[in-house]
Amino acid sequence: MLSGLFFVTLHHLTKIFLTMKKTLPTLILLAASIAASAQQYHAGKNLQVVSQPQEIATEARIQINDPAASFQKPQMHSGERNSVTVITIGSAANAYFLSGKPRTLLWADNNLNAITFLHRLSGSPGSGFLGYDLSTDGGSTWATNIPILTSPVYAPKPVGAIYNPEGNSDPGQAYLTYFIPSTAGTYITGVHKLDQSQNPTQNTWSGYYNANHGFTIQPLSGDVFAVAAAMDGFNYMDCLVVSHGVFNPAINDYEYSQSLIPFPAHPQGSQYQPADVRIAFAPDGLTGFISVIWDNMTDTHAGGKAYYPILMKTTDGGITWGNPMPFQIGGPDGFSEVKNYLSDEQLEEIFGLPLPHRDSIIYTTAYEHGLALDMNGNPHISVTIGIADINAPYTIIAGDGYSATFHFYTLSKGQCRIARYVSGNKTFQGTFGGISEFNRSQISATQDGSKVFLSWLDTDFEGVTSNIMPDIFCNAYDVMTRKYTSVYNVSNGSEAWLESFMGTASHYVFETETGYVIPFVYQTMPGGDPTNPVDFKYIADFTLSGADFIYGPDCGIPGDSNGDGIVNVRDLVSIIQWSLGLGPGLPFHFCNADVNGDGMVCIHDAILVIMIILGDWP
């Protein structure tokens, strides 16, 4: 079988990389005529061909015919882990606020043991107002529905986070900062001090139109960055617009400026705005990436037919950005794990016989993704992957296991790229009245960047083929050891089971004595009707420990470059010799010598070995 011939595991790829000390080699070289062979589809009975929906669902009364309203929730059963605790927090007038692409709404600050959730309100003062829920004890207890607007606004896609002034350890002295883009090019921004000793601020200013923004806080300066496609009405302007907020302590508020980054469309690529835009920074605050799901023909294999990630990098804290760099996921130069995640039987369902060569198949991302950076400045992306329907460009063939969650990341700050298959998805799209929801791929990280946590929504219930009874799933990765955990159903066994609608993850997680607590919020959907009032639910205690990271390469003891079981001066000398291009002596265990897991052995690893010898690390 082709899958048997060409399947190469992540462990094998890592070993190849560590041996060759260069970018992952192309594993299969094909004649151009084979690589360019046409995709012909056979309509398998379980296939769904899904296109990207409109950005904002209309908030109007809709006749509900969706099967979500008719399913009876079965009796709960225990999952792999203890059932999580679910806490009711705030509320909203309807389900539209949390729908669509996941946004930066839930923000945990491990240094403050505080977490906020930004949302529209219900009842008094009404859905035109914005508010937030706040916990200052790690999510155990909450103050809810705290209003922050002095007048109602149309705020379809607000975002927000916690700004913690440098040197502060008191959550009451930090601020909730919010950012509201509008469909008319008007922005509303402001802050609210978490101890509520000051009135919330509300500032209105004009800028480029777009309602969907990637949003983050740069950890070194505390500056706010929001990025989106720049639009002139309904026309894409061939640029991304970056909104940069700087906190002014004289007025206790952010002051914003906007700049444009050229990001041109290609005449043969997608002519509409990018499907999704994200931004994130490494813990050092200097290295950052913008990640875009789009097609600008920089991927010559998928160009004109499919979406793929495109990255832009900064090394000066977001002041300047480099050129777009595509993440080619399929084709002769694509990732083996992508090209081999489907079995021959599944490919036959899609294409019929004879099967196309796997290097000729065009894969696509879905329409949303998550982005986080690790301790070494490497980007990590969580996204759904499926086969593209080339007869209808920018659609994805999904449903019944044909799509999957993938983890894409780099080593050496982008020089070496790796794909890791995480999980086959049972379902893809769920429709609730006028709302279309997908797998909502997201990614979280520890604030020191040593661990990343992928999450997504899927429905795993017999007889259900749409993502209308979603659970939250999670898988984590250890940057230093390159090991990962099992896939866990977060919702299973709790009141969130089969009802984790629009599940949203925090960008950062909490670290406790027992492990890593990954915060999630979801909303109720009474009667399956998105026009009904909703409650927001906080999952308080889904926890993974260091012992859960058990899969992946076995690197042995960090710093033990000669493999003798101890870390001492001999290992230090060996690593320094390698760093200088001298013969390090044999044996030399590259995986052990790469102490910080950045894919290189250099003077930084030697410094860490000194710290290990002195007992100062980790």
N, C-alpha and C positions, 0 to 999 in steps of 0.2 A: 504494500500500500504506500502511496505517496507520503502519507503522514508518518509512516514508519521510516521511510528513507530520509526525510528532510527534517524531522523534528529534532531540535536542539534545545535542551533545557537552559534556563537562566544560569544554572550552576556551570554547565559546559561553556556558555558564553563568557562567564566571569573568568573561568580558568584560561580560556583563550586570550582574553584581554590581559590578564595578569602575566601571561607568558610572553605575549607579543609586545606589550607596552605601547600600544597604539590603538587608534579607533577600531572598533569591531570590524573585522574583515567581512567582505561579501562572501556568503557561504555557498551560493549557487550562482554560477555564471551561465547565462543562456544566450542563445542566438537571438538577435533582435527580432527576428520574425516570430519566435515563440513568445517573447515578452510582450509583443504587441498584438497577440492573438485576441480576437473579439470575444466578449462575454455574451453568451446566449443563455437566456433564462428559461427554465422549466418551472411552471407554476406549481410548487408543492402545496399541499392542502393546508399547511400550517403557517405559510409565509405571510408576513405583513410588510407591505411597502409603505413607509411612512415619510412624509415630507415635513419641513419645518412649519409650524403654525404661525399665525400672526403674533406680534410681540405682546399685545395687551388685550385680554379678553374683555368684551363689553359687559359692564356690570348692569344687567337687566334681568328681569324675571324670565326664566327659561323653562319650558316644559321639560320635565325630567323623564326621560325614557331609558336612561343609562342603567345597565344591570347592577351597578353599585348600590342602587336603592333597594333592590329586591333580595340581595344575598343576606342570609341569616348567618351571623357570626357563630361558628361552632364552639363547642366546649374547649377551653384552653387546656393545653398540656405543657408540661415543663420542657424547657429546651436544654441546650448543652450547659448553660451557666445558670446561676440563680436568677430568678426574675428580678428585673430592675424596678426601682421605685419611680412612680410617676406623680408629679406634683402639678396641680392646676395653677397657672399663673394668670396672665392677663386675658383680654378678650377683644374681639373686633366685631364689626357689624356684619361682615360676610367673609367668605373664604378667598376673595380675589386678591387681598393684600399679599398673602404668602405664596400665591401661585406663580407660575412661570419659572424662569431660571433661578437657581439658588442665589441669594445675595448675602452680603455682609450685614446681618441683623443680630446675630448672637455672638457676643464677644466676651471671652473669659480672659482675665488677667491673673496669671498664677502668682505674680509678685504681690498682688493686693488681695488674693483669695476672693475676688469680686467678679461678677458676671452681669451683663445687661442684655436685654432683648428688646429691640426697637419694633414698634408696630403701630398701626392705626387703632383708634379707639372705637368703642361702641357706646350706645346709650348717651349719657351726658358726659362730656360736651358734644359727642357725635363723631361719625366716621370721617369727617373732614379734618379732624384733629389728630395729631401724632402724640404718642406717649411711649413709655418704656417700663419694663419690669426690672427690678434691681435686687440682687443678692450680694451681701458682703460677707457671707460665711460659706463660700464655696458651693452655693446652690441649695443649701438646706432649707433656708427660709427666705421669703420674698416680700418686697413691697411692690405692688402691682399698679398698672394703669396710671403711672405718674405723667401728667400732661406736660408738654414742652412747647406747644404752639399757642400764641396769644390770639390768633385768628385762624379760621379754617382755610385750608388750601386743598387743591387737587394734588395728591401725592401718591401716584400709582406705584412707584418703585424707590422708596427711600432706602438709605443705607446708614449704618452708624457703628460706632466702636467706642472703646474707653481710651481717653487720653490721660496718661499718668505722667505728671511733671517729673523731671529728672530729680532723683534723690528722694522722692516721696514714697512712704510706706503706709499712709493712711488712706483707705478707700474713699473717705468723705472728702478728701482734698483733690480727688481726681474728677474728671469731667466725662459726661456722655456727650460725644460730638456727633451731629447728624448732618446729612447731606441729601437734599431733595432735588433731583432734576425734574424738569417737567417737559411735557410734549410741546410747549410753546417757546422753549429757549430761555425760560426764567428759572433761576435756581434759588432755593431757600436753604440757608445753612445756619447753624448756631450750636450752642453748647448749654449744658446744664450741670452745675456742680453737684456731685453725688450726695453731699450732705444737705442739699436743698436750701443752703443758706443764702443763695443768690437766685434771683429770678432767671428763668431760661431766656436766652437771646434768640432773636429771629431776624435774619438779614435776608434781603431780597436783592438779587443782582442778575444781570443778563449774560447769557453765554450761548454756546453752540447747542443745538437741539439734539438730545437723545435721552430716552427714559431709562436705559439700562447701563449701569456703570459698574465696572470692577472697582473695588474700594479697599483701602488698607491704611494703616498707620505705620510710617517708617520708624523702626524701633530705636534708632540712634538719636534722631532729632525730634521725634514726635510729630513730624509733619504729616499731613493728610495727603494722600494721592488717590484721585479717582480718574479712571480712564474709560473711554467709550469711543465708538465710531462717531466722527463729526458729520452731522447731517444738515443740509440746507432744505428744510421741509422734508420731503420724502426722498431726496437725492443724496447719495453718499458723496462726500467731498474729497475722497482719496486721501483722507488723513484720519488719524486718531487724535482726539482732544484729551489733553491731560489737565485736570484741575488740581492745582497745588495749593494746599492750605498751610499757612504758618501761624502758629499760636503766638499772639501778642499779649504778654502778661500785663501790659498797661491797661488793656481793655478786657482781659480775661476772655478772649474769643479768637477764633481763626479769621485770618484775612486771606482771600483767595485771588489767584491769578490763573489764567488759562494759556496754554500753548498748544500748537499743532505739531504732530509728528507725521511726516509724509508716510503714507501707507497705501500706495496706489492700487487700484483694481487693474486687472489685465483684460484686454478686449476678449480673450477667449476664456477667462475665468468667471467667477461669480461677480455679477454687476450690482448685487444688493449689498447692504452693509454686512460686516462680519457677523457670524452667528452668535459668537460669545467672546467676551474680552475679560481677562483677569489680570491682576497685578499683585505682586508679593515681593517682600524683601527678606534677605538673610538676617540672622541675628546681629551681624556687624553693622547693619543699616546702610552699607555702601553698595553691596551687590544686590541687584534686583532684576526681576524679569517681568515683562508684559507677555502674556500668552493669549493668542488669538485663534479661534476656530474659524477657518475661512479657506478660500481657494483664490490665490493670486498668481497661480501658474508657476510658483517656485518649486512645487513637486511635479516634475515632468511626467511621472507615471499616472498620478491621479488628477492632474490638472484638467479643468473643464468638466469634471464629472463628480468629484467628491471633495469633502472637507478633510482637513488635517490640521494639526497644531502648528502655529508659526510663532517663534519666540523672538523677542528683542531684549537686549541686556543693557543694564547700566552698571557702572562700577564707581559712580560718584554720588550715590544716594538719590538718583532720580533726576539729576540736573540735565544730563545728556543720555541719549539712548542709541544703541547700535543698530545696524541694519537687520531686517527681518531674516530669520533662519528657519527654514521649514523642517518639520519632523516627518520624514518620509516613512510611512508605516507599512506600505506594501510594495510590490514590484521586486525586481532583481536585487535592489539595494535596500529593501525593506527589512523588517524584523522577522526572523524565523518564527518566533512565538506567535506573531499575528498571522502569518501565512499558514500556520499549522494548528490553529486552535479548533478548527472545524474538522470533523471526520470526513472520510470519503463518502460515507452514507449521507451526511448532511449536504455535502456539495452536490451529490446526485439529486437530492430533493430540489436544489436550486437550479442546477444547470442541465440535469439529465445526463445521458451518456453520449459520446465519450466525455470524461471529465476534462476541464481545462487544466493546463499546467498551473500550479499554485502561484508561480511568479507572474502570471498574466492577469490574475484576479485583482480587481480594484476594491480596496477597503476604504471605509469612511468612518470618521468619528460621528457621534450624534451631535446634538445642537447645544450642549452645555458641558462644562468641565470644571474641575477644581485645580487650583495651583497653590503650592507652598514651596518654600525654600528651606534647605537644611543647614546644618551648622557649617558646612563647607561651601555654601553658596551655590549648591546644585539645585535646579528646579525639579519638582515632582508634580506629575499631572495624573489626575484620576479622570477617566473618560470611558464612555461606552463605545465599542467598536463593532461594526457590522459590515457586510458586503454592500457596496454601492450598486444601485440599479442604474446602469449607464443609459438606459432608455429614458430615464427621468432624472436628470442630473440633480445631485444634492439630496437625494432620498436614500433611505437606509432600509435594507432588508432585515427585519427583526422578528421577534416572537418565537416562543417555544425553543429557546436555547440557541437561536441563530446569531444573537448578539452576545457580547461579553464585556465585563468590566476589566479594564487594563490599567496597569500602573506603568507610566513612562517616566524615566528619570535619567539623569546624567551623572557621570563622574568627571573629575578634573574640570569642574565649573563649566560643563557643556561640551567638552571635547569628546567624550565617549558617551554614547547613548544606548540605553537598555530598555527593553520592553519586558514586562512581567504579566503573564496571564494571571488574573486574580480569581474570577468566577464567571461561569456561564450564567446568563440571566434568563430566568423562566419567562419573563414578560418584558415589555418595553413601554408601551404607551397606555395610559389610563385617561379616560375622558369623563369629566364631571360637569354636566351641563355644557357651558361654553368654555370650560377650562380643559386644556390638554396638558397632561403631565407625563414626563418621561422618567428615567431612572435617577435623575437629580444627583449626578456624580459630584462628590465633594471631597475635600482633603483638609485635614487638620494637622497641627504639629505641636510639639512641645516648644516653649519659648526659647530654649537653647538649641533647637533644631536637631536634636539627637534622635527623635522618633517622629514618624509621620503616620497618619491614620486615614485610610480611605474609607468612605462611606457612600452608600447608594440605596435606592428604594427598589424593591422587587416584590411581586406577589407569588408566593409559593404555596398554592392551595389547589387540590385536585379539582379539575373541571373549570378552573378560571384561567383564561388565556390573555386577559388584559390586566394592566397594572392598576387595578381598581380596589384592591385590598392589600395595600402595601405594608411591608415591614421595613425596618431600617437594618441594613447589613453593614458589617465593619470588618476591616482587615488592616493590620498594622505592620510597619517595617522599621527595623532598627538600622540606622544609618551607619553606625560604627561596626557592627558585626555582620551587616548585610543579611540578617535573618528576619523572617516574617512569621506572623501568627496564622492560625486557622482563620477561616471566614466564620464570623459569628452573627447569628440573628439577634440583634439587640432587643427587638420588640417581643420576642417569643416568651410566652408565659406571663405577660403583664397585660394591663389594660390597653397598651399600645398595639397589641398583637392584631394584625390585619387591619389596623386603623391608624397607621402612622402617616397621615395625609400631609403632604408637602414637608416632610421631615427636613430639618435644617441643622447643620453642624456648626459649631464654633470654629473660628480659624485657629485658636489656641486651645489647648487642653490644660487641665489641672494635674499637677504632680503631688501625690500624697505619699505617706509612708508605705502604703500597700500597693501603689502602682500609679497608673495613669487613668484619670477619669475623663472620658470624652463626653462633653455636654451636647445634648440634642434637644431641639424643640420641634413639636409637630402640632397640628391643629385638628380639632374635631370636624366632622362633616355630617351634621344631623340630617338624616334622611337621604344622604347622598346629594343634597341640594346646596350648591355653593352660595346661594343668596341668603341662606339662613345665618343667623349669628353664630359665631364660633368661639370656643375656648382654646387657649394655647396651653399645651402640656409640656412640662420640662422633665426629661429623663435624667434623674439625679445621680445615679451611681453605676453606670456601666463602666467597669474598670478592667483594665488589662495590666498584668504584672510583667516584670522582666522575664519570668519563667515561661511566659506564653510565646516568646519569640524563639521558635524551635526549628523552623524550616530554612533551608538555604545553605550556603557554603560553610564548611567547618574550618574556620581560620585559625583555630588554636588560640594561644595566649597572645593578646596584643603586645607587640614589642619584642616577642621571642623570635627574632629573625633567623636564628640558627636552629630552632626547633628542639632545644635540649630541655625544655620544660621550665626554665627560669629566665628572668629578664635581668641582664647584668651588663657590664661594660663591654663584653664581647659583642653583644647585640648592638650596642650604641656604635661601636667602631664599624661594624658591618654596614649599618644603615648610612653612616657618614660616607663610607667608601662608595656605596651605590649612588648616593646623592652627587658625588664628585665625578661620577663616571668611571670609577676604578673598579677592579674586580672585588666583589664583596667577600669572596671566599665561599666555599660550599660546606654544608648545605646552606641555601638562602631561601627562606619562606617569604615570598613577596606579600602574601595575604596577611601574615603576622606583622611584617615590617610596615605595612600601610596602616599605621595605628589609628589615624583619624578617618580612615575609610573613604578618602577622596579620590582613590584610583591612582595615586602617585606615591612614590617613596622619595622624600625630600627632607630638607633640614627641619621642617615643621614636625615631622615624625621623630627625628632625633631629639628635638626638644621635649616631646611628649615622653620619650623613653627615659630621658633624664628625670622627668617628673615621676615616672613610674618607679625608677630606682630609688628616688628620695621619698617615695610614699605619698606624693602629692597629687596623684592622678590614678583613676578617674575620681 
